[in-house]
Structures are given as C-alpha cells and as structure tokens.
Amino acid sequence: MGKERSPVCASRRCNSEAAWLRRIDLVLFDLDDTLHDDTYAFQSAAEEVAREVAAEHGIDALALKAAYVAAAEGFWHRLSADDLNVKLSRVRASMWQTALESVGVGDPDVAQRSADRYNAYRPKYYTLFPGALDLLRSLKERGIKLGLVTNGLSETHREKIALLRVSEFFDAIFLADEVGMIKPDPLLFAHACRTLGGAPAHAAMVGDRYDRDIRGALEAGLFTVWFNVRAEELPPGAAPPDATVSSIADVGRILLSPIGVS
C-alpha cells in the first residue's frame, strides 16, 4: 500500500510505515483555496468591478484588477495578530483607493463605491472545489472530528461559510479574530485540537499555504497535508510536510486510507 501512496508523498517521513500507522482522530482544514476556490472568487469579483470602473473612467481594466489583486494579496500575506481588530470593509476601500491611484483615479468616492460593489459581487463566485463536500461527509461518517481553522475574519467569513454550506460538517470553527490568534501560530493548532478533545499527535492539518498552514501545524505536532494547488516549491530549508497533494481526491486517498485514519 505504501507504493500506491508514494506519488503524493512529500518526504521520506510520509513513506515510512510509522507515519501511515499514525492514528488520526481529528482533521483540521483551512478554508480559502483548500476547500473553497477563493482565488477564483476574489479575482472574478475584482475583474467585474475593474471593468465597470474602466468603462466609467476610460482606464485599463486589467491594470486596475492587477493592482487590486496585488494590494489584497499583500494585506493577507502581512496579516498579523495586530490586524485582528481592523474593519475589513475599510481595508478593502483603502486597497481600492491604492489600486485606483495606480491607474490615475484618485477619487475616494470611487474607491468606496468600488469596495461596495466588490463586497456585493464576491459571494456569487463562491464555489467549493469538486469533491470537497464528499470528503467532509466521508470523514464525518468515519467518526472523525473536523475543525475549520482560517485566518479569515468573522466580518466576512461567517457569511462565506454559511453560503458555502459547510458549517454542518465541522465540530468547531476557528476564525482568527474570534480566537485572537492567526496561523502559523502553533498555539492556534494546539487550541483547536484541545477544543475538539484530541491530541496533536492524532490530528491532521490540510491547507494550501505552506507558511501559514503547514509550518505551524508541523511545529504543533500534527500530521500535515499540503494541498499545493499552485505547484509551489518548498521554501529553502523548510521542514517538509508529511504529504503533498494537488487535488481533493488525493487528500481523500490519504485521510480515508484504512491505515492513515482509524
């Protein structure tokens, strides 16, 4: 059975018999770009807004979209515990202001309207990755406890989780501002395990960001599954995850294997 799993293994640890005999009682999932295609949602909404603004002001729509995407990705990349009390609606207006100024539109009213449109458009693009619901359902049927651990803020993510209709599968949901911690803090993963009544040694973490999801979970002692949807390279000198996959189906093959999960 080990040979069948080797294509999705990221390290020699994953190929070892000891790793696959590890009992998994609970699984933590990231949300954005792990269960839900957030990149598609936010970039589609940004492009829709950018095209409307471009038609009104005679600017390059794709340049505006690219500037907003860069601003948004920069914010989430830099997110720290000090940012947990921010109002995301204000942050988005500021990001649109920055993006608009880069293409020659400095009107703050346009920035606010762009943010409002973006907030309104984004939910219609929310979509789960194919197989995500089936995976969650199968894990629940096995008696595995499930937790959702995201750096998203309750201002937007409670609605997102409701619209995606995944809350019923999770025994607990951990949003950054509600717990006062952000990934990759190992204490957050330990807190999630403790809340769910399990030990990190018998828990797994599935996420798409090595620096946020995998590094912290490894430090906390969890089995890690890197859902590497962007085909990224492991950071130099970084501890490898227990497994690397590129599809929800591969996540299921690991977590639902008769040896990997008991």
ChimeraX commands (.cxc) that place a marker at each C-alpha (Angstrom):
marker #1 position 0.00,0.00,0.00 radius 0.5
marker #1 position 2.91,2.34,0.63 radius 0.5
marker #1 position 3.93,2.20,-3.02 radius 0.5
marker #1 position 0.48,3.33,-4.12 radius 0.5
marker #1 position 0.75,6.45,-1.95 radius 0.5
marker #1 position 4.24,7.49,-2.94 radius 0.5
marker #1 position 3.17,9.93,-5.74 radius 0.5
marker #1 position 1.59,12.26,-3.18 radius 0.5
marker #1 position 4.26,11.91,-0.52 radius 0.5
marker #1 position 6.44,14.93,0.07 radius 0.5
marker #1 position 9.11,13.40,2.27 radius 0.5
marker #1 position 10.68,10.20,3.42 radius 0.5
marker #1 position 8.61,10.56,6.60 radius 0.5
marker #1 position 5.47,10.13,4.54 radius 0.5
marker #1 position 6.75,6.90,3.04 radius 0.5
marker #1 position 7.62,5.38,6.38 radius 0.5
marker #1 position 5.40,2.76,7.92 radius 0.5
marker #1 position 5.32,4.73,11.19 radius 0.5
marker #1 position 3.73,7.75,9.52 radius 0.5
marker #1 position 0.96,5.72,7.93 radius 0.5
marker #1 position 0.23,3.80,11.13 radius 0.5
marker #1 position -0.40,7.09,12.92 radius 0.5
marker #1 position -3.96,7.17,14.24 radius 0.5
marker #1 position -5.90,10.25,13.15 radius 0.5
marker #1 position -8.89,11.16,15.32 radius 0.5
marker #1 position -9.48,14.70,14.05 radius 0.5
marker #1 position -8.73,16.73,10.94 radius 0.5
marker #1 position -8.33,20.50,10.70 radius 0.5
marker #1 position -8.99,22.19,7.38 radius 0.5
marker #1 position -8.12,25.60,6.05 radius 0.5
marker #1 position -10.95,27.17,4.05 radius 0.5
marker #1 position -9.74,29.53,1.31 radius 0.5
marker #1 position -8.06,27.75,-1.60 radius 0.5
marker #1 position -8.29,24.46,0.30 radius 0.5
marker #1 position -12.00,23.67,0.36 radius 0.5
marker #1 position -13.17,26.81,-1.41 radius 0.5
marker #1 position -11.71,28.35,-4.58 radius 0.5
marker #1 position -11.11,31.77,-3.07 radius 0.5
marker #1 position -8.66,32.88,-5.75 radius 0.5
marker #1 position -11.36,32.45,-8.38 radius 0.5
marker #1 position -13.92,34.28,-6.25 radius 0.5
marker #1 position -11.92,37.35,-5.32 radius 0.5
marker #1 position -10.23,37.78,-8.68 radius 0.5
marker #1 position -13.53,37.38,-10.55 radius 0.5
marker #1 position -15.23,39.99,-8.36 radius 0.5
marker #1 position -12.24,42.32,-8.71 radius 0.5
marker #1 position -12.32,42.00,-12.51 radius 0.5
marker #1 position -16.04,42.72,-12.62 radius 0.5
marker #1 position -15.56,45.90,-10.59 radius 0.5
marker #1 position -12.49,46.90,-12.59 radius 0.5
marker #1 position -14.35,46.59,-15.90 radius 0.5
marker #1 position -17.18,48.75,-14.62 radius 0.5
marker #1 position -14.80,51.42,-13.34 radius 0.5
marker #1 position -12.82,51.27,-16.59 radius 0.5
marker #1 position -15.97,51.88,-18.61 radius 0.5
marker #1 position -16.81,54.89,-16.44 radius 0.5
marker #1 position -13.33,56.45,-16.35 radius 0.5
marker #1 position -11.58,55.28,-19.51 radius 0.5
marker #1 position -8.80,53.34,-17.78 radius 0.5
marker #1 position -7.21,49.92,-18.28 radius 0.5
marker #1 position -9.48,47.40,-16.55 radius 0.5
marker #1 position -6.89,44.63,-16.31 radius 0.5
marker #1 position -4.30,47.02,-14.88 radius 0.5
marker #1 position -6.76,48.07,-12.19 radius 0.5
marker #1 position -7.65,44.46,-11.42 radius 0.5
marker #1 position -3.97,43.53,-11.15 radius 0.5
marker #1 position -3.31,46.45,-8.81 radius 0.5
marker #1 position -6.19,45.46,-6.54 radius 0.5
marker #1 position -5.15,41.79,-6.52 radius 0.5
marker #1 position -1.61,42.80,-5.54 radius 0.5
marker #1 position -2.92,45.03,-2.73 radius 0.5
marker #1 position -5.24,42.32,-1.40 radius 0.5
marker #1 position -2.63,39.57,-1.54 radius 0.5
marker #1 position -0.16,41.86,0.20 radius 0.5
marker #1 position -2.60,42.55,3.05 radius 0.5
marker #1 position -3.27,38.87,3.73 radius 0.5
marker #1 position 0.40,37.98,3.38 radius 0.5
marker #1 position 1.32,40.57,6.01 radius 0.5
marker #1 position -1.61,39.78,8.31 radius 0.5
marker #1 position -0.57,39.65,11.96 radius 0.5
marker #1 position -2.36,39.44,15.29 radius 0.5
marker #1 position -2.20,43.25,15.43 radius 0.5
marker #1 position -4.61,43.39,12.47 radius 0.5
marker #1 position -7.39,41.31,14.00 radius 0.5
marker #1 position -9.45,44.31,15.10 radius 0.5
marker #1 position -9.49,46.01,11.71 radius 0.5
marker #1 position -12.73,46.56,9.79 radius 0.5
marker #1 position -12.24,44.64,6.58 radius 0.5
marker #1 position -14.72,46.89,4.76 radius 0.5
marker #1 position -12.44,49.85,5.45 radius 0.5
marker #1 position -9.36,47.91,4.45 radius 0.5
marker #1 position -10.93,46.98,1.13 radius 0.5
marker #1 position -11.85,50.60,0.43 radius 0.5
marker #1 position -8.24,51.55,1.15 radius 0.5
marker #1 position -6.97,48.81,-1.16 radius 0.5
marker #1 position -9.24,50.01,-3.96 radius 0.5
marker #1 position -8.00,53.55,-3.35 radius 0.5
marker #1 position -4.41,52.37,-3.76 radius 0.5
marker #1 position -5.27,50.40,-6.87 radius 0.5
marker #1 position -7.21,53.27,-8.43 radius 0.5
marker #1 position -4.43,55.77,-7.76 radius 0.5
marker #1 position -2.03,53.45,-9.61 radius 0.5
marker #1 position -4.13,53.93,-12.78 radius 0.5
marker #1 position -4.71,57.64,-12.29 radius 0.5
marker #1 position -8.04,57.77,-10.45 radius 0.5
marker #1 position -7.69,59.38,-7.03 radius 0.5
marker #1 position -11.33,59.97,-6.07 radius 0.5
marker #1 position -12.07,58.37,-2.65 radius 0.5
marker #1 position -15.78,58.16,-3.53 radius 0.5
marker #1 position -14.89,55.94,-6.49 radius 0.5
marker #1 position -12.80,53.78,-4.17 radius 0.5
marker #1 position -15.67,53.38,-1.72 radius 0.5
marker #1 position -18.13,52.53,-4.47 radius 0.5
marker #1 position -15.65,50.01,-5.88 radius 0.5
marker #1 position -15.31,48.36,-2.47 radius 0.5
marker #1 position -19.08,48.24,-2.06 radius 0.5
marker #1 position -19.51,46.66,-5.49 radius 0.5
marker #1 position -16.74,44.18,-4.78 radius 0.5
marker #1 position -18.36,43.16,-1.49 radius 0.5
marker #1 position -21.68,42.68,-3.27 radius 0.5
marker #1 position -20.28,40.72,-6.23 radius 0.5
marker #1 position -17.89,38.38,-4.46 radius 0.5
marker #1 position -20.43,35.96,-2.89 radius 0.5
marker #1 position -21.85,34.95,-6.27 radius 0.5
marker #1 position -18.46,33.47,-7.16 radius 0.5
marker #1 position -18.13,31.35,-4.02 radius 0.5
marker #1 position -17.58,27.75,-5.03 radius 0.5
marker #1 position -16.21,24.64,-3.38 radius 0.5
marker #1 position -13.56,22.53,-5.05 radius 0.5
marker #1 position -15.08,19.41,-6.66 radius 0.5
marker #1 position -15.19,16.59,-4.14 radius 0.5
marker #1 position -14.84,18.80,-1.06 radius 0.5
marker #1 position -18.30,18.05,0.33 radius 0.5
marker #1 position -17.91,14.33,-0.34 radius 0.5
marker #1 position -14.60,14.34,1.52 radius 0.5
marker #1 position -16.06,16.11,4.56 radius 0.5
marker #1 position -19.06,13.80,4.56 radius 0.5
marker #1 position -16.88,10.69,4.33 radius 0.5
marker #1 position -14.67,11.81,7.21 radius 0.5
marker #1 position -17.73,12.51,9.37 radius 0.5
marker #1 position -19.11,9.08,8.56 radius 0.5
marker #1 position -15.84,7.59,9.82 radius 0.5
marker #1 position -16.36,9.34,13.15 radius 0.5
marker #1 position -13.53,11.80,12.59 radius 0.5
marker #1 position -13.92,15.16,14.31 radius 0.5
marker #1 position -13.49,18.12,11.98 radius 0.5
marker #1 position -12.35,21.67,12.62 radius 0.5
marker #1 position -12.12,24.67,10.30 radius 0.5
marker #1 position -9.12,26.91,11.00 radius 0.5
marker #1 position -8.87,30.09,8.96 radius 0.5
marker #1 position -7.13,33.45,9.14 radius 0.5
marker #1 position -10.32,34.94,7.76 radius 0.5
marker #1 position -12.25,37.44,9.88 radius 0.5
marker #1 position -15.76,36.95,11.19 radius 0.5
marker #1 position -16.93,40.12,9.40 radius 0.5
marker #1 position -16.80,38.24,6.09 radius 0.5
marker #1 position -16.13,34.59,6.80 radius 0.5
marker #1 position -19.22,33.75,8.83 radius 0.5
marker #1 position -21.31,34.69,5.80 radius 0.5
marker #1 position -18.95,32.87,3.44 radius 0.5
marker #1 position -19.11,29.66,5.48 radius 0.5
marker #1 position -22.91,29.87,5.56 radius 0.5
marker #1 position -23.16,30.45,1.81 radius 0.5
marker #1 position -20.80,27.55,1.10 radius 0.5
marker #1 position -22.98,25.34,3.34 radius 0.5
marker #1 position -20.13,23.60,5.09 radius 0.5
marker #1 position -20.70,24.57,8.72 radius 0.5
marker #1 position -22.77,21.45,9.43 radius 0.5
marker #1 position -19.72,19.27,8.85 radius 0.5
marker #1 position -17.50,20.97,11.42 radius 0.5
marker #1 position -17.47,20.32,15.14 radius 0.5
marker #1 position -15.78,23.68,15.69 radius 0.5
marker #1 position -14.86,26.71,13.57 radius 0.5
marker #1 position -11.86,28.85,14.45 radius 0.5
marker #1 position -11.77,32.34,12.92 radius 0.5
marker #1 position -8.68,34.45,13.55 radius 0.5
marker #1 position -10.34,37.42,15.22 radius 0.5
marker #1 position -12.65,35.24,17.31 radius 0.5
marker #1 position -9.81,33.21,18.82 radius 0.5
marker #1 position -7.28,36.07,18.87 radius 0.5
marker #1 position -4.62,34.05,17.05 radius 0.5
marker #1 position -3.55,33.58,13.44 radius 0.5
marker #1 position -1.82,30.81,11.58 radius 0.5
marker #1 position 1.04,29.84,11.69 radius 0.5
marker #1 position 0.99,30.25,15.48 radius 0.5
marker #1 position 1.40,26.68,16.81 radius 0.5
marker #1 position -0.75,27.66,19.78 radius 0.5
marker #1 position -3.73,28.07,17.45 radius 0.5
marker #1 position -3.42,24.49,16.20 radius 0.5
marker #1 position -2.96,23.23,19.74 radius 0.5
marker #1 position -6.02,25.23,20.84 radius 0.5
marker #1 position -8.10,23.73,18.03 radius 0.5
marker #1 position -7.06,20.20,18.97 radius 0.5
marker #1 position -7.79,20.81,22.65 radius 0.5
marker #1 position -11.21,22.28,21.86 radius 0.5
marker #1 position -12.06,19.24,19.76 radius 0.5
marker #1 position -10.90,16.91,22.52 radius 0.5
marker #1 position -7.94,15.46,20.67 radius 0.5
marker #1 position -4.16,15.49,20.79 radius 0.5
marker #1 position -1.94,16.98,18.06 radius 0.5
marker #1 position -0.23,13.61,17.75 radius 0.5
marker #1 position -3.53,12.18,16.49 radius 0.5
marker #1 position -4.60,15.15,14.38 radius 0.5
marker #1 position -4.05,16.20,10.77 radius 0.5
marker #1 position -3.98,19.64,9.15 radius 0.5
marker #1 position -4.91,20.20,5.49 radius 0.5
marker #1 position -4.08,23.57,3.94 radius 0.5
marker #1 position -2.83,25.27,0.79 radius 0.5
marker #1 position -0.27,27.69,2.31 radius 0.5
marker #1 position 2.96,26.18,3.50 radius 0.5
marker #1 position 3.93,29.25,5.52 radius 0.5
marker #1 position 0.53,29.60,7.22 radius 0.5
marker #1 position -0.98,26.11,7.36 radius 0.5
marker #1 position 1.83,23.61,7.25 radius 0.5
marker #1 position 4.70,25.23,9.15 radius 0.5
marker #1 position 2.65,26.00,12.24 radius 0.5
marker #1 position 0.90,22.63,12.24 radius 0.5
marker #1 position 4.24,20.82,12.00 radius 0.5
marker #1 position 5.55,22.80,14.96 radius 0.5
marker #1 position 2.43,21.84,16.91 radius 0.5
marker #1 position 2.98,18.16,16.16 radius 0.5
marker #1 position 0.18,17.49,13.66 radius 0.5
marker #1 position 0.29,15.26,10.60 radius 0.5
marker #1 position 0.33,17.70,7.68 radius 0.5
marker #1 position -1.17,17.51,4.20 radius 0.5
marker #1 position -0.09,20.35,1.93 radius 0.5
marker #1 position -2.78,20.98,-0.70 radius 0.5
marker #1 position -0.35,22.56,-3.12 radius 0.5
marker #1 position -2.80,23.94,-5.67 radius 0.5
marker #1 position -0.28,26.48,-7.04 radius 0.5
marker #1 position 2.53,23.93,-7.57 radius 0.5
marker #1 position 4.83,25.94,-5.29 radius 0.5
marker #1 position 8.31,24.92,-4.27 radius 0.5
marker #1 position 9.03,24.07,-0.65 radius 0.5
marker #1 position 10.79,27.08,0.92 radius 0.5
marker #1 position 14.57,26.55,1.21 radius 0.5
marker #1 position 15.47,24.76,4.41 radius 0.5
marker #1 position 11.82,24.25,5.38 radius 0.5
marker #1 position 10.69,21.09,7.12 radius 0.5
marker #1 position 8.74,19.03,4.57 radius 0.5
marker #1 position 5.06,18.26,5.10 radius 0.5
marker #1 position 4.03,14.67,5.69 radius 0.5
marker #1 position 2.29,14.67,2.31 radius 0.5
marker #1 position 1.84,16.98,-0.65 radius 0.5
marker #1 position -1.23,16.71,-2.89 radius 0.5
marker #1 position -2.74,18.64,-5.77 radius 0.5
marker #1 position -6.38,17.59,-5.60 radius 0.5
marker #1 position -9.17,16.93,-3.13 radius 0.5
marker #1 position -9.18,13.33,-4.36 radius 0.5
marker #1 position -5.58,12.95,-3.21 radius 0.5
marker #1 position -6.46,14.42,0.19 radius 0.5
marker #1 position -9.14,11.77,0.48 radius 0.5
marker #1 position -6.81,8.96,-0.54 radius 0.5
marker #1 position -4.55,9.89,2.37 radius 0.5
marker #1 position -7.06,10.67,5.08 radius 0.5
marker #1 position -9.50,7.90,4.21 radius 0.5
marker #1 position -6.93,5.15,3.81 radius 0.5
marker #1 position -7.53,2.24,6.20 radius 0.5
marker #1 position -4.05,2.72,7.63 radius 0.5
marker #1 position -3.86,6.51,7.72 radius 0.5
marker #1 position -7.15,7.01,9.54 radius 0.5
marker #1 position -8.56,4.71,12.17 radius 0.5
marker link #1:1,2 radius 0.2
marker link #1:2,3 radius 0.2
marker link #1:3,4 radius 0.2
marker link #1:4,5 radius 0.2
marker link #1:5,6 radius 0.2
marker link #1:6,7 radius 0.2
marker link #1:7,8 radius 0.2
marker link #1:8,9 radius 0.2
marker link #1:9,10 radius 0.2
marker link #1:10,11 radius 0.2
marker link #1:11,12 radius 0.2
marker link #1:12,13 radius 0.2
marker link #1:13,14 radius 0.2
marker link #1:14,15 radius 0.2
marker link #1:15,16 radius 0.2
marker link #1:16,17 radius 0.2
marker link #1:17,18 radius 0.2
marker link #1:18,19 radius 0.2
marker link #1:19,20 radius 0.2
marker link #1:20,21 radius 0.2
marker link #1:21,22 radius 0.2
marker link #1:22,23 radius 0.2
marker link #1:23,24 radius 0.2
marker link #1:24,25 radius 0.2
marker link #1:25,26 radius 0.2
marker link #1:26,27 radius 0.2
marker link #1:27,28 radius 0.2
marker link #1:28,29 radius 0.2
marker link #1:29,30 radius 0.2
marker link #1:30,31 radius 0.2
marker link #1:31,32 radius 0.2
marker link #1:32,33 radius 0.2
marker link #1:33,34 radius 0.2
marker link #1:34,35 radius 0.2
marker link #1:35,36 radius 0.2
marker link #1:36,37 radius 0.2
marker link #1:37,38 radius 0.2
marker link #1:38,39 radius 0.2
marker link #1:39,40 radius 0.2
marker link #1:40,41 radius 0.2
marker link #1:41,42 radius 0.2
marker link #1:42,43 radius 0.2
marker link #1:43,44 radius 0.2
marker link #1:44,45 radius 0.2
marker link #1:45,46 radius 0.2
marker link #1:46,47 radius 0.2
marker link #1:47,48 radius 0.2
marker link #1:48,49 radius 0.2
marker link #1:49,50 radius 0.2
marker link #1:50,51 radius 0.2
marker link #1:51,52 radius 0.2
marker link #1:52,53 radius 0.2
marker link #1:53,54 radius 0.2
marker link #1:54,55 radius 0.2
marker link #1:55,56 radius 0.2
marker link #1:56,57 radius 0.2
marker link #1:57,58 radius 0.2
marker link #1:58,59 radius 0.2
marker link #1:59,60 radius 0.2
marker link #1:60,61 radius 0.2
marker link #1:61,62 radius 0.2
marker link #1:62,63 radius 0.2
marker link #1:63,64 radius 0.2
marker link #1:64,65 radius 0.2
marker link #1:65,66 radius 0.2
marker link #1:66,67 radius 0.2
marker link #1:67,68 radius 0.2
marker link #1:68,69 radius 0.2
marker link #1:69,70 radius 0.2
marker link #1:70,71 radius 0.2
marker link #1:71,72 radius 0.2
marker link #1:72,73 radius 0.2
marker link #1:73,74 radius 0.2
marker link #1:74,75 radius 0.2
marker link #1:75,76 radius 0.2
marker link #1:76,77 radius 0.2
marker link #1:77,78 radius 0.2
marker link #1:78,79 radius 0.2
marker link #1:79,80 radius 0.2
marker link #1:80,81 radius 0.2
marker link #1:81,82 radius 0.2
marker link #1:82,83 radius 0.2
marker link #1:83,84 radius 0.2
marker link #1:84,85 radius 0.2
marker link #1:85,86 radius 0.2
marker link #1:86,87 radius 0.2
marker link #1:87,88 radius 0.2
marker link #1:88,89 radius 0.2
marker link #1:89,90 radius 0.2
marker link #1:90,91 radius 0.2
marker link #1:91,92 radius 0.2
marker link #1:92,93 radius 0.2
marker link #1:93,94 radius 0.2
marker link #1:94,95 radius 0.2
marker link #1:95,96 radius 0.2
marker link #1:96,97 radius 0.2
marker link #1:97,98 radius 0.2
marker link #1:98,99 radius 0.2
marker link #1:99,100 radius 0.2
marker link #1:100,101 radius 0.2
marker link #1:101,102 radius 0.2
marker link #1:102,103 radius 0.2
marker link #1:103,104 radius 0.2
marker link #1:104,105 radius 0.2
marker link #1:105,106 radius 0.2
marker link #1:106,107 radius 0.2
marker link #1:107,108 radius 0.2
marker link #1:108,109 radius 0.2
marker link #1:109,110 radius 0.2
marker link #1:110,111 radius 0.2
marker link #1:111,112 radius 0.2
marker link #1:112,113 radius 0.2
marker link #1:113,114 radius 0.2
marker link #1:114,115 radius 0.2
marker link #1:115,116 radius 0.2
marker link #1:116,117 radius 0.2
marker link #1:117,118 radius 0.2
marker link #1:118,119 radius 0.2
marker link #1:119,120 radius 0.2
marker link #1:120,121 radius 0.2
marker link #1:121,122 radius 0.2
marker link #1:122,123 radius 0.2
marker link #1:123,124 radius 0.2
marker link #1:124,125 radius 0.2
marker link #1:125,126 radius 0.2
marker link #1:126,127 radius 0.2
marker link #1:127,128 radius 0.2
marker link #1:128,129 radius 0.2
marker link #1:129,130 radius 0.2
marker link #1:130,131 radius 0.2
marker link #1:131,132 radius 0.2
marker link #1:132,133 radius 0.2
marker link #1:133,134 radius 0.2
marker link #1:134,135 radius 0.2
marker link #1:135,136 radius 0.2
marker link #1:136,137 radius 0.2
marker link #1:137,138 radius 0.2
marker link #1:138,139 radius 0.2
marker link #1:139,140 radius 0.2
marker link #1:140,141 radius 0.2
marker link #1:141,142 radius 0.2
marker link #1:142,143 radius 0.2
marker link #1:143,144 radius 0.2
marker link #1:144,145 radius 0.2
marker link #1:145,146 radius 0.2
marker link #1:146,147 radius 0.2
marker link #1:147,148 radius 0.2
marker link #1:148,149 radius 0.2
marker link #1:149,150 radius 0.2
marker link #1:150,151 radius 0.2
marker link #1:151,152 radius 0.2
marker link #1:152,153 radius 0.2
marker link #1:153,154 radius 0.2
marker link #1:154,155 radius 0.2
marker link #1:155,156 radius 0.2
marker link #1:156,157 radius 0.2
marker link #1:157,158 radius 0.2
marker link #1:158,159 radius 0.2
marker link #1:159,160 radius 0.2
marker link #1:160,161 radius 0.2
marker link #1:161,162 radius 0.2
marker link #1:162,163 radius 0.2
marker link #1:163,164 radius 0.2
marker link #1:164,165 radius 0.2
marker link #1:165,166 radius 0.2
marker link #1:166,167 radius 0.2
marker link #1:167,168 radius 0.2
marker link #1:168,169 radius 0.2
marker link #1:169,170 radius 0.2
marker link #1:170,171 radius 0.2
marker link #1:171,172 radius 0.2
marker link #1:172,173 radius 0.2
marker link #1:173,174 radius 0.2
marker link #1:174,175 radius 0.2
marker link #1:175,176 radius 0.2
marker link #1:176,177 radius 0.2
marker link #1:177,178 radius 0.2
marker link #1:178,179 radius 0.2
marker link #1:179,180 radius 0.2
marker link #1:180,181 radius 0.2
marker link #1:181,182 radius 0.2
marker link #1:182,183 radius 0.2
marker link #1:183,184 radius 0.2
marker link #1:184,185 radius 0.2
marker link #1:185,186 radius 0.2
marker link #1:186,187 radius 0.2
marker link #1:187,188 radius 0.2
marker link #1:188,189 radius 0.2
marker link #1:189,190 radius 0.2
marker link #1:190,191 radius 0.2
marker link #1:191,192 radius 0.2
marker link #1:192,193 radius 0.2
marker link #1:193,194 radius 0.2
marker link #1:194,195 radius 0.2
marker link #1:195,196 radius 0.2
marker link #1:196,197 radius 0.2
marker link #1:197,198 radius 0.2
marker link #1:198,199 radius 0.2
marker link #1:199,200 radius 0.2
marker link #1:200,201 radius 0.2
marker link #1:201,202 radius 0.2
marker link #1:202,203 radius 0.2
marker link #1:203,204 radius 0.2
marker link #1:204,205 radius 0.2
marker link #1:205,206 radius 0.2
marker link #1:206,207 radius 0.2
marker link #1:207,208 radius 0.2
marker link #1:208,209 radius 0.2
marker link #1:209,210 radius 0.2
marker link #1:210,211 radius 0.2
marker link #1:211,212 radius 0.2
marker link #1:212,213 radius 0.2
marker link #1:213,214 radius 0.2
marker link #1:214,215 radius 0.2
marker link #1:215,216 radius 0.2
marker link #1:216,217 radius 0.2
marker link #1:217,218 radius 0.2
marker link #1:218,219 radius 0.2
marker link #1:219,220 radius 0.2
marker link #1:220,221 radius 0.2
marker link #1:221,222 radius 0.2
marker link #1:222,223 radius 0.2
marker link #1:223,224 radius 0.2
marker link #1:224,225 radius 0.2
marker link #1:225,226 radius 0.2
marker link #1:226,227 radius 0.2
marker link #1:227,228 radius 0.2
marker link #1:228,229 radius 0.2
marker link #1:229,230 radius 0.2
marker link #1:230,231 radius 0.2
marker link #1:231,232 radius 0.2
marker link #1:232,233 radius 0.2
marker link #1:233,234 radius 0.2
marker link #1:234,235 radius 0.2
marker link #1:235,236 radius 0.2
marker link #1:236,237 radius 0.2
marker link #1:237,238 radius 0.2
marker link #1:238,239 radius 0.2
marker link #1:239,240 radius 0.2
marker link #1:240,241 radius 0.2
marker link #1:241,242 radius 0.2
marker link #1:242,243 radius 0.2
marker link #1:243,244 radius 0.2
marker link #1:244,245 radius 0.2
marker link #1:245,246 radius 0.2
marker link #1:246,247 radius 0.2
marker link #1:247,248 radius 0.2
marker link #1:248,249 radius 0.2
marker link #1:249,250 radius 0.2
marker link #1:250,251 radius 0.2
marker link #1:251,252 radius 0.2
marker link #1:252,253 radius 0.2
marker link #1:253,254 radius 0.2
marker link #1:254,255 radius 0.2
marker link #1:255,256 radius 0.2
marker link #1:256,257 radius 0.2
marker link #1:257,258 radius 0.2
marker link #1:258,259 radius 0.2
marker link #1:259,260 radius 0.2
marker link #1:260,261 radius 0.2
marker link #1:261,262 radius 0.2
view
